Amino acid sequence: MPGVTMEKIHIAVKGRSLEVSAKEGGKRYKKEIPLPWHGKVAKERYQNGILELVLEQNDH
């Protein structure tokens, strides 16, 4: 996500789906990724336009 600051990135886990979106200036990004299990974001890192997420599986 080059050109976007971390403050403009929205990350959400909804059920078995990971949603990542961002909007800054004229740039928009949106991605929905299906997950094999219910989870939550354990760690997030953003550097040089690259978003790295570590997910944990919920005990559901």
C-alpha positions in Angstrom: 0.0 0.0 0.0 2.5 2.6 -1.1 1.7 6.2 -0.2 -0.7 5.3 2.6 0.1 5.9 6.3 -0.7 3.3 9.0 -3.3 5.6 10.5 -5.4 5.4 7.3 -5.4 1.6 7.2 -8.5 -0.2 8.6 -8.0 -3.9 9.6 -11.0 -6.0 10.8 -11.6 -9.7 11.3 -15.3 -10.5 10.8 -16.2 -14.1 11.4 -13.9 -16.1 9.0 -12.9 -13.1 6.9 -10.1 -10.6 7.1 -10.8 -7.1 5.7 -8.1 -4.6 4.9 -8.9 -1.2 3.5 -7.3 2.2 3.2 -7.9 5.5 1.6 -5.5 8.4 1.4 -5.6 11.2 -1.2 -6.7 9.7 -4.5 -5.6 6.2 -3.6 -8.0 3.5 -2.4 -7.2 -0.1 -1.4 -9.6 -2.8 -0.3 -9.1 -6.6 0.1 -11.2 -9.3 1.7 -9.5 -12.5 2.5 -11.4 -15.7 3.6 -9.8 -17.4 6.6 -10.0 -21.2 7.4 -11.0 -20.4 11.0 -12.2 -17.6 13.3 -9.3 -15.4 14.3 -8.0 -12.1 15.5 -5.1 -9.9 14.6 -2.2 -10.5 17.1 0.4 -8.3 15.5 0.5 -5.7 12.7 3.5 -4.0 11.1 3.6 -1.5 8.3 6.9 -0.4 6.7 7.8 1.0 3.3 4.3 0.3 1.9 4.2 -3.3 3.1 1.6 -4.4 5.6 2.4 -7.5 7.7 -0.2 -9.2 9.8 0.1 -12.1 12.3 -3.2 -13.7 13.1 -4.2 -16.0 16.0 -6.9 -18.6 15.8 -9.8 -18.1 18.3 -10.8 -20.9 20.5 -14.4 -21.1 19.1 
